[in-house]
Amino acid sequence: MIALAVALALLQGGTSAPRTPTVVRYGIAVSPETVTVGQHFEVLVRVRAPIGSTIIFPAAPDSGSSTEALDPRTVSTIDDTAAVEQSARYLLAAWDTGTVHPALGAVVVSMGETRRRIPLNGITVHVRSVLPADSALRVPKPARGVLEAAKPWWPWLVAALVALALLLLLLWWWLRRRRRGPVELSAFERAEEAFAHIDALRLLEAGERGRFVALNVEVLREYLAERVDVASRSLTSTELLHALQDRRTVPSERLAPALAEADLIKFARRPVSTERARELSREVRAVVQDVERALTPAPEDRAA
């Protein structure tokens, strides 16, 4: 590196009497000489040539170098009657670390028919990294495999199809059960349930003998109204017996006495003992069973 101050001392050396120089002198100064990546630095080139010379400075660093010009160069002329003296200022930035040599090219000095090239090869800049001091200790993650083994997709498809089949089966079962609705009991089964409910009330133990008999007769009338078309619930006992006199499926000889005594107990408030109330209940229930057997075909008849 040739400092600018040394170059000026050489230019001003010799006797104090002015004289016309016959040689070309130059100097180069860099400021600052140590920078970080991307930091600006300045290069100043100063050339002194004989009077009548033309000085042409390079425009910018070579595009293939590691430095970049941030501004166009600026050329200044120094007033001097004894020589031609000019300086060029370059504002640069370096992008590589380490010792960098900006390639500015060469200064061309024309003196009449003579042309001289001055290569600017002595420029040196030290560039420091901006990375942390321990960046070299950071170990990158290991590289992944180029292709990972693809997992089979068909087990998921099979599981989804099985789940869908189960859902459809449950939906079909629910719809079928809903469409079917509750199990419908027959007239005889409903009568049997009603008789069992009357027994569970324990009316005889409570002294409600008349009510016990009336409820049993009501169940009988309900059953006959469902099983025999002429046995309407709106008929009186006498009318009911008259309507059923031609029906062989109804035992009128057992039904008539039970209805007559039940009407006396219900409407005339005729007293009845506990034992007689039980006998009337058994008679009423026997009539229901006889009618059901008469109206229900035998197994061999159903098979035929």
PAZAPA-4460 file (N, C-alpha, C; in steps of 0.05 Angstrom, whole numbers, plus 32768, in hexadecimal, padded with zeros to 4 digits):
% residues 304
    n_x    n_y    n_z   ca_x   ca_y   ca_z    c_x    c_y    c_z   seq   type   mol
   8011   7FE8   8000   8000   8000   8000   8012   8019   8000     1      M     A
   800B   802A   7FEF   801A   8044   7FED   8008   8059   7FF9     2      I     A
   8010   8064   800F   8000   8079   801C   7FFF   8092   800B     3      A     A
   7FE8   80A1   800E   7FE6   80B9   7FFF   7FFA   80CE   8008     4      L     A
   8000   80CE   8022   8013   80E2   802C   802F   80DE   8020     5      A     A
   8037   80C5   801D   8052   80BF   8011   8053   80C8   7FF4     6      V     A
   803C   80C4   7FE6   803B   80CC   7FCA   803E   80EA   7FC8     7      A     A
   8031   80F9   7FD9   8033   8116   7FD8   804F   811F   7FDF     8      L     A
   805C   8111   7FF1   8078   8119   7FF8   808A   8115   7FE0     9      A     A
   8086   8100   7FD1   8096   80FB   7FB9   8091   8110   7FA4    10      L     A
   8077   8118   7FA2   8070   812C   7F8F   807D   8147   7F95    11      L     A
   8080   814D   7FB0   808B   8167   7FB8   80A9   8167   7FBD    12      Q     A
   80B6   8150   7FBA   80D3   814E   7FC0   80E4   815D   7FAC    13      G     A
   80FE   8162   7FB2   8111   8170   7FA1   8114   818D   7FAA    14      G     A
   811E   819D   7F98   8124   81BA   7F9E   810A   81C9   7F9F    15      T     A
   810A   81DF   7FAB   80F3   81F0   7FAE   80EB   81FE   7F95    16      S     A
   80FD   8200   7F81   80F8   820E   7F68   80E5   81FD   7F57    17      A     A
   80D0   8208   7F4C   80BD   81F9   7F3C   80CB   81F0   7F22    18      P     A
   80C3   81D7   7F1B   80CD   81CC   7F02   80B8   81BA   7EF6    19      R     A
   80B8   81B6   7EDD   80A5   81A5   7ECF   80AC   8188   7ED3    20      T     A
   8099   8177   7EDF   80A0   815B   7EE3   80A0   814C   7EC8    21      P     A
   80B0   8138   7EC7   80B1   8128   7EAE   80A8   810C   7EB3    22      T     A
   80A0   8105   7ECB   8097   80EA   7ED1   807B   80EC   7EDD    23      V     A
   806D   80D5   7EDD   8052   80D4   7EE8   8055   80C7   7F04    24      V     A
   8048   80D4   7F17   8048   80CA   7F33   802B   80C6   7F3C    25      R     A
   8026   80B3   7F4D   800A   80AE   7F57   800B   80A4   7F73    26      Y     A
   7FF5   80A5   7F80   7FF2   809A   7F9C   7FD6   808F   7FA0    27      G     A
   7FD4   807C   7FB2   7FBA   806F   7FB7   7FB5   806F   7FD6    28      I     A
   7F9D   8076   7FDE   7F97   8075   7FFB   7F7C   8067   7FFE    29      A     A
   7F7A   8055   8013   7F61   8046   8019   7F58   804D   8035    30      V     A
   7F3E   8053   8039   7F34   805B   8053   7F17   8050   8056    31      S     A
   7F12   8040   806B   7F26   8033   807C   7F31   801A   806F    32      P     A
   7F47   8011   807A   7F54   7FF9   806E   7F48   7FDF   8078    33      E     A
   7F39   7FDF   808E   7F2C   7FC7   8098   7F0E   7FCD   809B    34      T     A
   7EFE   7FBC   808E   7EE1   7FC0   808E   7ED3   7FA6   8093    35      V     A
   7EB8   7FA7   8096   7EA8   7F8E   8097   7E9B   7F8A   807C    36      T     A
   7E8E   7F73   8078   7E81   7F6D   805F   7E6B   7F81   805A    37      V     A
   7E6C   7F8F   8042   7E58   7FA2   803B   7E5D   7FBE   8045    38      G     A
   7E72   7FC2   8056   7E78   7FDD   8060   7E85   7FEE   804A    39      Q     A
   7E7F   8007   8049   7E8A   8019   8035   7EA7   8020   803C    40      H     A
   7EB7   8022   8027   7ED2   802C   802A   7ED9   803D   8012    41      F     A
   7EED   804E   8015   7EF4   8061   7FFF   7F10   805C   7FF5    42      E     A
   7F13   805D   7FDB   7F2E   805B   7FCE   7F33   8076   7FBF    43      V     A
   7F49   8082   7FC6   7F51   809C   7FBA   7F6A   8098   7FAA    44      L     A
   7F68   809E   7F90   7F7F   809B   7F7D   7F87   80B7   7F74    45      V     A
   7FA1   80BE   7F78   7FAB   80D9   7F70   7FC2   80D6   7F5D    46      R     A
   7FC1   80E5   7F45   7FD5   80E2   7F30   7FDF   80FE   7F29    47      V     A
   7FFB   8100   7F26   8008   8119   7F1E   8018   8113   7F05    48      R     A
   8012   8122   7EEF   801E   811D   7ED5   8028   8138   7EC9    49      A     A
   8039   8137   7EB5   8043   8150   7EA9   802D   8160   7E9D    50      P     A
   8032   817A   7E9A   801E   818C   7E8F   8018   8183   7E72    51      I     A
   7FFE   8185   7E6C   7FF4   817C   7E51   7FEC   815F   7E51    52      G     A
   7FEF   8151   7E67   7FE7   8135   7E68   7FC9   8132   7E6D    53      S     A
   7FBE   811B   7E65   7FA1   8115   7E6A   7FA1   80FC   7E7B    54      T     A
   7F91   80FE   7E91   7F90   80E8   7EA4   7F74   80DC   7EA3    55      I     A
   7F72   80C2   7E9E   7F58   80B4   7E9D   7F58   809F   7EB3    56      I     A
   7F46   80A2   7EC6   7F43   808F   7EDC   7F2F   8079   7ED4    57      F     A
   7F32   8060   7EDE   7F1F   804B   7ED9   7F03   8053   7EE5    58      P     A
   7EEE   8049   7ED8   7ED3   8051   7EE1   7ECB   8043   7EFB    59      A     A
   7ED0   8029   7EFD   7EC6   801A   7F15   7ED6   8000   7F16    60      A     A
   7ED4   7FF2   7F2C   7EE1   7FD8   7F2E   7ED6   7FC5   7F1A    61      P     A
   7EE6   7FB1   7F14   7EDE   7F9C   7F01   7EC5   7F8E   7F0C    62      D     A
   7EB2   7F88   7EFB   7E99   7F7C   7F04   7E9D   7F60   7F0F    63      S     A
   7EB2   7F53   7F08   7EB7   7F38   7F13   7EC6   7F37   7F2D    64      G     A
   7ECC   7F4E   7F39   7EDA   7F4F   7F52   7EC7   7F4D   7F6A    65      S     A
   7ED2   7F4B   7F82   7EC1   7F49   7F9A   7EBA   7F64   7FA6    66      S     A
   7EC0   7F79   7F98   7EB8   7F94   7FA1   7EA4   7FA0   7F8E    67      T     A
   7E95   7FB4   7F98   7E80   7FC0   7F89   7E81   7FDE   7F8D    68      E     A
   7E7E   7FEE   7F77   7E7D   800B   7F79   7E62   8014   7F82    69      A     A
   7E61   8024   7F98   7E48   802E   7FA2   7E3F   8048   7F95    70      L     A
   7E52   8058   7F8C   7E4D   8072   7F7F   7E5F   8074   7F67    71      D     A
   7E58   8083   7F53   7E6B   8088   7F3D   7E84   8097   7F48    72      P     A
   7E9A   8092   7F3B   7EB3   809E   7F44   7EB1   80BD   7F40    73      R     A
   7EBF   80CB   7F51   7EC1   80E9   7F4F   7EDE   80F1   7F4A    74      T     A
   7EE2   8102   7F36   7EFE   810A   7F2E   7F01   8128   7F35    75      V     A
   7F16   812E   7F43   7F1C   814A   7F4A   7F37   8152   7F3F    76      S     A
   7F39   816C   7F37   7F53   8177   7F2C   7F5F   818A   7F40    77      T     A
   7F78   8187   7F44   7F87   8197   7F57   7F96   81AD   7F48    78      I     A
   7F92   81C6   7F51   7F9F   81DD   7F44   7FBD   81DB   7F47    79      D     A
   7FCA   81D9   7F31   7FE8   81D8   7F31   7FF1   81E2   7F16    80      D     A
   8002   81F6   7F15   800C   8201   7EFC   8024   81F2   7EF1    81      T     A
   8030   81E0   7F02   8048   81D2   7EF9   8042   81B6   7EEF    82      A     A
   8029   81AC   7EF3   8023   8191   7EEB   8004   818D   7EEA    83      A     A
   7FFC   8177   7EDF   7FE0   816F   7EDF   7FDD   815B   7EF6    84      V     A
   7FCB   8163   7F09   7FC7   8152   7F21   7FA9   814E   7F25    85      E     A
   7FA0   8134   7F26   7F84   812E   7F2A   7F81   8117   7F3E    86      Q     A
   7F6A   8115   7F4A   7F64   80FF   7F5D   7F48   80F4   7F57    87      S     A
   7F45   80DA   7F5B   7F2C   80CC   7F56   7F24   80BE   7F70    88      A     A
   7F0B   80C1   7F77   7F01   80B6   7F90   7EEC   80A0   7F8A    89      R     A
   7EF0   8088   7F96   7EDE   8071   7F92   7ED2   8069   7FAD    90      Y     A
   7EB7   8066   7FAD   7EAA   805C   7FC5   7EA1   803F   7FC0    91      L     A
   7EAD   802C   7FCE   7EAA   8010   7FC8   7EA0   8001   7FE1    92      L     A
   7E98   7FE8   7FDC   7E90   7FD5   7FF2   7E99   7FB9   7FE9    93      A     A
   7EA3   7FAA   7FFD   7EAD   7F8F   7FF7   7E99   7F7A   8003    94      A     A
   7E97   7F64   7FF5   7E83   7F4F   7FFC   7E90   7F35   8003    95      W     A
   7EAB   7F33   8002   7EB9   7F1B   800A   7ECA   7F21   8023    96      D     A
   7ECE   7F0D   8033   7EDF   7F11   804B   7EFC   7F0B   8044    97      T     A
   7F0D   7F15   8055   7F2A   7F11   8051   7F36   7F2A   8044    98      G     A
   7F4E   7F26   8037   7F5C   7F3C   802A   7F51   7F3E   800D    99      T     A
   7F47   7F56   8007   7F3A   7F5B   7FED   7F4B   7F6F   7FDE   100      V     A
   7F4E   7F6A   7FC4   7F5D   7F7D   7FB2   7F4A   7F87   7F9D   101      H     A
   7F3E   7F9F   7FA1   7F2B   7FAA   7F8D   7F39   7FAE   7F72   102      P     A
   7F2D   7FA3   7F5D   7F38   7FA4   7F43   7F2D   7FBD   7F35   103      A     A
   7F3C   7FD4   7F38   7F33   7FED   7F2C   7F3C   7FF0   7F0F   104      L     A
   7F4E   7FE0   7F07   7F58   7FE3   7EEC   7F72   7FF3   7EEC   105      G     A
   7F75   8006   7ED9   7F8D   8015   7ED6   7F87   8032   7ECF   106      A     A
   7F98   8044   7ED7   7F97   8061   7ED0   7FA7   8065   7EB6   107      V     A
   7F9B   8072   7EA3   7FA8   8077   7E89   7FB0   8095   7E88   108      V     A
   7FCA   8099   7E84   7FD5   80B5   7E82   7FE0   80B9   7E66   109      V     A
   7FD4   80CC   7E57   7FDD   80D2   7E3B   7FEE   80EB   7E3C   110      S     A
   8007   80E9   7E31   801A   8100   7E2F   8022   8103   7E12   111      M     A
   8012   8111   7E02   8018   8113   7DE6   8014   80F8   7DD9   112      G     A
   8029   80EF   7DCC   8029   80D5   7DBF   802E   80BE   7DD2   113      E     A
   8035   80C5   7DEB   803C   80B0   7DFE   8023   80AA   7E10   114      T     A
   801F   8091   7E15   8009   8088   7E26   8014   8075   7E3B   115      R     A
   800D   807A   7E54   8017   8069   7E6A   7FFF   805E   7E7A   116      R     A
   8001   8045   7E81   7FED   8038   7E91   7FF8   8033   7EAD   117      R     A
   7FE8   803B   7EC1   7FF0   8037   7EDD   7FDC   8023   7EEA   118      I     A
   7FE3   8009   7EEC   7FD1   7FF6   7EF9   7FCD   7FFD   7F17   119      P     A
   7FB4   7FFB   7F1F   7FAE   8000   7F3C   7FAB   7FE5   7F4A   120      L     A
   7FC1   7FD7   7F4C   7FC0   7FBC   7F57   7FC7   7FBB   7F74   121      N     A
   7FD0   7FD1   7F80   7FDA   7FD0   7F9B   7FC5   7FD6   7FB0   122      G     A
   7FAB   7FD5   7FA9   7F96   7FDC   7FBC   7F8F   7FC4   7FCD   123      I     A
   7F8F   7FC6   7FE7   7F89   7FAF   7FF9   7F76   7FB9   800F   124      T     A
   7F61   7FA8   8013   7F4E   7FAD   8028   7F49   7F93   8037   125      V     A
   7F49   7F96   8052   7F43   7F7E   8063   7F26   7F7F   806B   126      H     A
   7F17   7F69   8064   7EFA   7F67   8069   7EF5   7F52   807E   127      V     A
   7EE6   7F5B   8094   7EDF   7F49   80AA   7EC3   7F3E   80A6   128      R     A
   7EBD   7F26   80B1   7EA3   7F1B   80AF   7E90   7F28   80C4   129      S     A
   7E77   7F29   80BE   7E63   7F33   80D1   7E55   7F1D   80E0   130      V     A
   7E5C   7F04   80DB   7E50   7EED   80E9   7E5A   7EEC   8106   131      L     A
   7E4A   7EDF   8119   7E54   7EDC   8134   7E6E   7ECC   8135   132      P     A
   7E7C   7ED0   814A   7E97   7EC3   814C   7E95   7EA5   814E   133      A     A
   7E7E   7E9A   8159   7E7B   7E7D   815C   7E6C   7E70   8146   134      D     A
   7E69   7E7E   812F   7E5A   7E72   8119   7E65   7E58   810F   135      S     A
   7E7F   7E55   8112   7E8C   7E3C   8108   7E84   7E24   811A   136      A     A
   7E7A   7E2A   8133   7E73   7E14   8145   7E56   7E0A   8140   137      L     A
   7E48   7E17   8130   7E2C   7E0F   812A   7E2C   7DF8   8116   138      R     A
   7E22   7DE1   8120   7E21   7DC9   810F   7E06   7DC7   8101   139      V     A
   7E05   7DC7   80E7   7DEB   7DC4   80D9   7DDE   7DA9   80DE   140      P     A
   7DC4   7DA8   80DB   7DB5   7D8F   80DE   7DBD   7D7C   80C8   141      K     A
   7DBD   7D62   80CE   7DC3   7D4F   80B8   7DAF   7D50   80A2   142      P     A
   7DB7   7D4B   808A   7DA5   7D4C   8073   7D92   7D35   8074   143      A     A
   7D79   7D3B   806B   7D65   7D26   806A   7D69   7D14   8052   144      R     A
   7D5C   7CFE   8054   7D5E   7CEC   803D   7D50   7CF8   8024   145      G     A
   7D59   7CEF   800D   7D4E   7CFA   7FF5   7D31   7CF3   7FF2   146      V     A
   7D2A   7CDA   7FF8   7D0E   7CD2   7FF7   7D08   7CC1   800F   147      L     A
   7CF2   7CC7   801D   7CEA   7CB7   8034   7CD7   7CA1   802A   148      E     A
   7CD8   7C8A   8037   7CC7   7C74   8030   7CAA   7C7B   8034   149      A     A
   7C9A   7C7A   8020   7C7E   7C81   8022   7C6E   7C6B   8031   150      A     A
   7C5D   7C74   8045   7C4E   7C61   8054   7C36   7C57   8044   151      K     A
   7C2F   7C3E   8046   7C18   7C34   8036   7BFE   7C41   803F   152      P     A
   7BEE   7C47   802B   7BD5   7C55   8031   7BBD   7C43   8033   153      W     A
   7BBF   7C2A   8028   7BA8   7C19   8027   7B9D   7C10   8042   154      W     A
   7BAE   7C0D   8058   7BA2   7C06   8072   7B8E   7C1B   807B   155      P     A
   7B94   7C34   8076   7B82   7C4A   807E   7B68   7C48   806F   156      W     A
   7B69   7C41   8055   7B51   7C3E   8045   7B40   7C27   804F   157      L     A
   7B4D   7C11   8055   7B3D   7BF9   8060   7B30   7C01   807A   158      V     A
   7B3E   7C0E   808C   7B32   7C16   80A6   7B1B   7C29   80A1   159      A     A
   7B1D   7C3B   808F   7B07   7C4E   8089   7AEF   7C40   807E   160      A     A
   7AF3   7C2C   806C   7ADD   7C1D   8061   7ACF   7C0C   8076   161      L     A
   7ADE   7C00   8088   7AD2   7BF0   809E   7AC1   7C01   80B0   162      V     A
   7ACC   7C19   80B7   7ABD   7C2B   80C8   7AA3   7C34   80BB   163      A     A
   7AA5   7C3A   80A0   7A8D   7C42   8092   7A78   7C2B   8091   164      L     A
   7A81   7C13   808D   7A6F   7BFC   808D   7A61   7BF9   80A8   165      A     A
   7A70   7BFC   80BE   7A63   7BFA   80D8   7A4F   7C10   80DD   166      L     A
   7A55   7C28   80D4   7A42   7C3E   80D7   7A28   7C39   80C7   167      L     A
   7A2B   7C2F   80AF   7A14   7C29   809E   7A03   7C12   80AB   168      L     A
   7A10   7BFE   80B7   7A02   7BE8   80C4   79F2   7BF2   80DC   169      L     A
   79FE   7C04   80EC   79F0   7C0F   8103   79D8   7C20   80FA   170      L     A
   79DC   7C2F   80E4   79C6   7C40   80DA   79AF   7C2E   80D0   171      L     A
   79B5   7C19   80C2   79A0   7C07   80B8   7991   7BFA   80D0   172      W     A
   79A0   7BF1   80E4   7993   7BE5   80FB   7981   7BF9   810A   173      W     A
   798A   7C12   810D   797A   7C26   811B   7961   7C2D   810B   174      W     A
   7964   7C30   80F0   794C   7C36   80E0   7938   7C1F   80E1   175      L     A
   7941   7C07   80E0   792F   7BF0   80E0   7921   7BEE   80FB   176      R     A
   792F   7BF3   8110   7922   7BF2   812B   790E   7C09   812E   177      R     A
   7916   7C20   8124   7903   7C37   8126   78EA   7C32   8115   178      R     A
   78ED   7C26   80FD   78D6   7C21   80EC   78C4   7C0C   80F8   179      R     A
   78D0   7BF9   8105   78C0   7BE4   8111   78AF   7BEE   8128   180      R     A
   78BA   7C01   8138   78AC   7C0D   814E   78A9   7BF9   8165   181      G     A
   789A   7C00   817A   7896   7BEF   8191   7885   7BD6   8189   182      P     A
   788A   7BC0   8198   787C   7BA7   8192   785F   7BAA   819A   183      V     A
   784D   7BA4   8187   7830   7BA7   818C   7826   7B8E   819A   184      E     A
   7818   7B92   81B1   780D   7B7B   81BF   77F1   7B75   81B4   185      L     A
   77EA   7B5C   81B6   77CF   7B53   81AD   77BB   7B5B   81C2   186      S     A
   77A1   7B59   81BB   778B   7B5F   81CE   778C   7B4E   81E7   187      A     A
   7792   7B34   81E3   7794   7B22   81FA   77AB   7B29   820C   188      F     A
   77C2   7B30   8200   77DA   7B37   8210   77D5   7B50   8220   189      E     A
   77C7   7B63   8213   77C1   7B7C   8222   77AD   7B76   8239   190      R     A
   779A   7B64   8234   7788   7B5D   8249   7796   7B50   8261   191      A     A
   77A9   7B3E   825A   77B8   7B30   8270   77C8   7B45   8280   192      E     A
   77D4   7B58   8272   77E3   7B6C   8280   77D1   7B7D   8292   193      E     A
   77B9   7B83   8288   77A6   7B93   8298   779E   7B84   82B1   194      A     A
   7798   7B6A   82AE   7790   7B5A   82C5   77A7   7B5A   82DA   195      F     A
   77C0   7B57   82D0   77D7   7B57   82E3   77DA   7B72   82F1   196      A     A
   77D4   7B87   82E3   77D6   7BA2   82EF   77C1   7BA5   8305   197      H     A
   77A8   7B9A   82FF   7793   7B9C   8314   779B   7B8D   832D   198      I     A
   77A7   7B75   8329   77B0   7B66   8340   77C5   7B75   8350   199      D     A
   77D7   7B83   8342   77ED   7B91   834F   77E2   7BA8   8360   200      A     A
   77C9   7BB2   835A   77BE   7BC8   836A   77B5   7BBF   8386   201      L     A
   77B1   7BA4   838A   77A9   7B99   83A3   7790   7BA6   83AF   202      R     A
   777C   7BA8   839D   7763   7BB6   83A5   7754   7BA5   83B9   203      L     A
   7754   7B8B   83B7   7746   7B7A   83CB   7751   7B7E   83E7   204      L     A
   776B   7B80   83E9   7777   7B84   8403   7770   7B9F   840F   205      E     A
   776B   7BB3   83FD   7764   7BCD   8406   7746   7BD1   840A   206      A     A
   7736   7BBB   8405   7719   7BBD   8409   770A   7BC8   83F1   207      G     A
   7717   7BCC   83DA   770A   7BD7   83C2   7700   7BBF   83B0   208      E     A
   76ED   7BAF   83BB   76E4   7B98   83AD   76D3   7B9F   8395   209      R     A
   76C1   7BB3   8397   76B0   7BBB   8381   76C1   7BC6   836A   210      G     A
   76D5   7BD6   8371   76E6   7BE1   835C   76F6   7BCB   834E   211      R     A
   76FE   7BB7   835E   770D   7BA0   8353   76FD   7B91   833E   212      F     A
   76E4   7B8C   8344   76D2   7B7E   8331   76CE   7B8F   8318   213      V     A
   76C8   7BAA   831C   76C3   7BBB   8305   76DA   7BBD   82F2   214      A     A
   76F3   7BBE   82FD   770A   7BC0   82EB   770E   7BA7   82DC   215      L     A
   7709   7B90   82E7   770C   7B77   82D8   76F8   7B75   82C2   216      N     A
   76DF   7B7F   82C7   76CB   7B7E   82B1   76D2   7B92   829B   217      V     A
   76DE   7BA9   82A2   76E7   7BBC   828E   76FC   7BB0   827B   218      E     A
   770E   7BA1   8286   7722   7B94   8275   7715   7B80   8263   219      V     A
   7701   7B71   826D   76F2   7B5E   825D   76E5   7B6C   8246   220      L     A
   76D7   7B83   824B   76C9   7B91   8236   76DC   7B9C   8221   221      R     A
   76F3   7BA5   822A   7708   7BB0   8217   7711   7B99   8205   222      E     A
   7716   7B82   8210   771F   7B6B   8200   770A   7B63   81EC   223      Y     A
   76F1   7B60   81F4   76DC   7B58   81E2   76D8   7B6C   81CB   224      L     A
   76DB   7B86   81D1   76D7   7B9B   81BD   76EC   7B99   81A7   225      A     A
   7705   7B8F   81AE   771A   7B8C   819A   7718   7B72   818B   226      E     A
   770F   7B5D   8198   770F   7B43   818B   76F5   7B3C   817C   227      R     A
   76DF   7B47   8185   76C5   7B41   8179   76B9   7B5B   816F   228      V     A
   76B2   7B5B   8155   76AA   7B74   8148   7690   7B80   8153   229      D     A
   767E   7B6F   815D   7664   7B7A   8166   7665   7B82   8184   230      V     A
   767B   7B7D   8192   767C   7B82   81AE   7686   7B9F   81B3   231      A     A
   7677   7BB2   81AC   767F   7BCE   81AF   7680   7BD6   81CD   232      S     A
   7691   7BE8   81D4   7694   7BF2   81F0   767C   7C03   81F8   233      R     A
   766D   7C0D   81E4   7656   7C1F   81EA   763D   7C0F   81F2   234      S     A
   763D   7BF5   81EF   7625   7BE5   81F5   7623   7BE0   8213   235      L     A
   760B   7BDF   821C   7606   7BD6   8238   760B   7BB8   823A   236      T     A
   760A   7BAE   8252   760F   7B92   8256   75F9   7B81   8248   237      S     A
   75DF   7B8A   824A   75CA   7B7C   823D   75CD   7B7D   821F   238      T     A
   75D3   7B94   8214   75D7   7B96   81F7   75EF   7B85   81EE   239      E     A
   7603   7B85   81FD   761B   7B75   81F6   7614   7B57   81F5   240      L     A
   7605   7B4D   8209   75FE   7B31   8209   75EC   7B2A   81F1   241      L     A
   75DA   7B3D   81EA   75C8   7B39   81D3   75D8   7B38   81B9   242      H     A
   75ED   7B49   81B7   75FD   7B4A   819E   760E   7B31   819C   243      A     A
   7615   7B24   81B2   7628   7B0D   81B2   7619   7AF3   81B3   244      L     A
   75FF   7AF2   81B3   75F0   7AD9   81B7   75F5   7AC5   81A0   245      Q     A
   75FB   7ACF   8189   7600   7ABD   8172   761D   7AB7   816E   246      D     A
   762F   7AC1   817E   764C   7ABD   817B   7654   7AA5   818D   247      R     A
   765B   7A8F   817F   7663   7A77   818E   767E   7A7A   819B   248      R     A
   768E   7A8E   8192   76A9   7A91   819D   76A8   7A9E   81B9   249      T     A
   7690   7AA9   81C1   768E   7AB6   81DB   767C   7AA5   81ED   250      V     A
   7686   7A9C   8204   7675   7A8C   8216   7661   7A9D   8225   251      P     A
   7649   7AA1   8219   7635   7AB2   8225   762A   7AA8   823F   252      S     A
   762A   7A8D   8243   7620   7A82   825B   7631   7A89   8273   253      E     A
   764B   7A8F   826F   765D   7A98   8284   765E   7AB6   8286   254      R     A
   765B   7AC3   826E   765E   7AE1   826E   7645   7AEE   827A   255      L     A
   762D   7AE4   8275   7615   7AF2   827E   7614   7AF5   829C   256      A     A
   7618   7ADF   82AC   7616   7AE2   82CA   762C   7AF5   82D4   257      P     A
   7644   7AF4   82C9   765A   7B06   82D2   7653   7B23   82CD   258      A     A
   7648   7B29   82B6   7641   7B45   82B0   762A   7B4F   82C1   259      L     A
   7616   7B3D   82C6   75FF   7B45   82D5   7606   7B4C   82F2   260      A     A
   7616   7B3A   82FE   761F   7B3F   831A   7631   7B57   831C   261      E     A
   7643   7B5B   8308   7655   7B72   8308   7645   7B8C   8305   262      A     A
   762F   7B8C   82F6   761F   7BA5   82F3   7612   7BAC   830E   263      D     A
   7608   7B97   831D   75FD   7B9C   8337   7611   7BA8   834A   264      L     A
   7629   7B9D   8349   763E   7BA7   835B   7646   7BC3   8353   265      I     A
   7648   7BC9   8339   7652   7BE2   8330   763D   7BF8   8332   266      K     A
   7624   7BF2   8329   7610   7C07   8328   75FD   7C07   8340   267      F     A
   75F6   7BF0   834B   75E4   7BEF   8362   75F3   7BED   837C   268      A     A
   760D   7BEE   837B   761E   7BED   8392   7617   7BD5   83A4   269      R     A
   7614   7BBE   8397   760E   7BA6   83A6   7628   7B9D   83B4   270      R     A
   7626   7B96   83CD   763E   7B8D   83DC   7648   7B73   83D0   271      P     A
   7662   7B70   83D1   766F   7B57   83C7   7686   7B51   83DA   272      V     A
   7689   7B37   83E0   769F   7B2E   83F1   76B9   7B2C   83E1   273      S     A
   76CE   7B2A   83F0   76E8   7B27   83E4   76EA   7B0E   83D4   274      T     A
   76DF   7AF7   83DF   76E1   7ADE   83D1   76D0   7ADE   83B7   275      E     A
   76B8   7AEB   83B9   76A7   7AED   83A1   76B4   7AFF   838C   276      R     A
   76C1   7B14   8394   76CF   7B25   8381   76E5   7B16   8372   277      A     A
   76F3   7B04   8381   7708   7AF4   8374   76FB   7AE1   8360   278      R     A
   76E4   7AD4   8368   76D7   7AC2   8356   76CD   7AD0   833C   279      E     A
   76C2   7AE8   833E   76B9   7AF7   8327   76D2   7AFE   8315   280      L     A
   76E8   7B05   8322   7701   7B0B   8312   770A   7AF3   8303   281      S     A
   7709   7ADB   8310   7712   7AC3   8302   76FF   7ABC   82EB   282      R     A
   76E5   7AC1   82EF   76D2   7ABB   82DA   76D6   7ACD   82C2   283      E     A
   76DA   7AE7   82C7   76DE   7AFA   82B2   76F7   7AF3   82A2   284      V     A
   770C   7AEC   82B0   7725   7AE5   82A2   7723   7ACB   8293   285      R     A
   7713   7AB8   829D   770E   7A9F   828F   76FF   7AA4   8275   286      A     A
   76EC   7AB8   8275   76DE   7ABE   825C   76F2   7AC9   8247   287      V     A
   7704   7ADA   8250   7718   7AE5   823D   7729   7ACE   8231   288      V     A
   7731   7ABB   8241   7742   7AA5   8237   7732   7A93   8224   289      Q     A
   7718   7A8E   822B   7707   7A7E   8219   7703   7A8B   81FE   290      D     A
   76FE   7AA5   81FE   76FB   7AB3   81E4   7715   7AB2   81D4   291      V     A
   772C   7AB6   81E2   7745   7AB6   81D3   774B   7A9B   81C7   292      E     A
   7745   7A85   81D6   7749   7A6A   81CB   7736   7A65   81B3   293      R     A
   771E   7A6F   81B5   770B   7A6B   81A0   7712   7A7A   8186   294      A     A
   771E   7A92   818A   7724   7AA2   8173   7740   7A9D   8167   295      L     A
   7751   7A8F   8176   776C   7A89   816D   776C   7A6D   8160   296      T     A
   7774   7A6B   8147   7774   7A51   813A   7789   7A3F   8146   297      P     A
   7784   7A25   8144   7797   7A11   814E   77B0   7A11   813D   298      A     A
   77C6   7A07   8148   77E0   7A06   8138   77DD   79F8   811E   299      P     A
   77CE   79E1   811D   77CB   79D2   8104   77BB   79E2   80F0   300      E     A
   77A7   79F2   80FA   7798   7A03   80E8   77A9   7A19   80DC   301      D     A
   77BA   7A24   80EC   77CC   7A3A   80E2   77DF   7A2F   80CD   302      R     A
   77E9   7A16   80D2   77FB   7A0A   80BF   77ED   7A04   80A4   303      A     A
   77D4   79FC   80A5   77C5   79F7   808D   77C0   7A10   807E   304      A     A
***
